[in-house]
Amino acid sequence: MAMPKSANQNEIGSEVKGWVASFERPQLKSGGDGGNNGGMEKRMDALEKRFDKIETKFDSLQKDFGDVRIQIATLVERVAHLPGKGFIVTATISALALFSALMIFKEKIALLLG
């Protein structure tokens, strides 16, 4: 059973169809008379403009990925300085032992302190 398309999917489909339609080419004439470029220059200009936009976006993405690499390196360095599992377990057991000793010997501590 096919699922109904959402409004967003329909919009994307329309954009893709429009983009594909912009690349449809008229048939080039061939034969004598020196030929006809069939609007080739116009299509080349459009492609060059699109390539310039793609190139700009690509440069921007390269810069963004460079920033991401720096941020990942920073995170790796910070994580390396976090306490390990052994330290956390030891600290927790030590704290539990201290509080247990205080509870067990509270009466003797109270008598000692007065």
N, C-alpha and C positions, 0 to 999 in steps of 0.2 A: 504494500500500500504506500503510495507516494504521499509525503508530508506536504502540507500547503506551504508555500513560500511566504516568508515574512516580508514586511514592507521594505526592510533594509536589503534583503536579498533581491527584491525587484529593482530597487534603485541601483544596486551594483550591476545587475544584469543589463539595465539600460545604459549605464556608463560604459560597460564593456562593449556593447553593441555600437554605441556612438564612436568609441575609440577605433573599433575594427572598421567601421564605415569610413572613418577619416583616411584610412589607408587604401580604400578601393581605388583602383587605377583604371583609367580609360584604356582601351586597346590602342596600342601604338600602330601607326600606319607604317607599312613597309613597302618597299618597291622603289621605283625610280623617283625622280623629282627631288633628290636630296633627302628625303625622309621628313618626318614630323616628330618632334620630341614628345608630342602628346601631353604637354604640361609637365614635363620632367623637371624643369627648373623650379617650378612652383612646389612640386613635391619635395625636391631636394632642400629648398629653403625651409619647408616645414620640418623636415627631418633634422636639419642642422639646429633649428631652434629647440626642438625637443631634446636633442643630444646635449645642448648647452645646459638645459634645465637638469637633465639627469646627471651631468658632470658636476654641477653645483651641489646637488643633493648628495652625491657620492662623496665629495670633499667634506661636506658637513658630517656625514656618517663616519668617515675616517677620524675626524676630530673627536666626535662623541665616543667612539670606541677607544681612542687613546685615553680619554678621561675615565672611562669605565675600567680600563686596565690599571690605572693609577689607584682608583678606589678599591679594586679587588686586592691589589698589593698591600694597601693600607690595612684592609680587613684581615688579611692573612697575618700580617705582623702583629696586629692587636690580639688576635686569637692565640698566637704563639705565646703571649705573655699571660694568658689566663691560667689560673691554678688548675692542676691536673686532678684526676679522680682520686689518686692516692692521698693528696693533701686534703681534699674535701672529706674523705672518709676518716682520715686520722683526726682532723679537727673536730668532726662531729662526735666521734667516739670519745675523744678527750673531754669535750664539753659535757657529754652525758655522764661520764665517770665523775667529773667534778661536781655536778649537780646531785648525783646519786650520793656521793660521799657527804655533801652538805646536809642532805635529808636524813641520812643514817646517823650522822654524828651531831645533829643540831642541838640536842640536849646537852651534850658534853661541851660544845662550843659556847652555848649560853652560860653554863656554869663557869667556864674558864674566863669569859669576858665579864662576868659579874652580875 
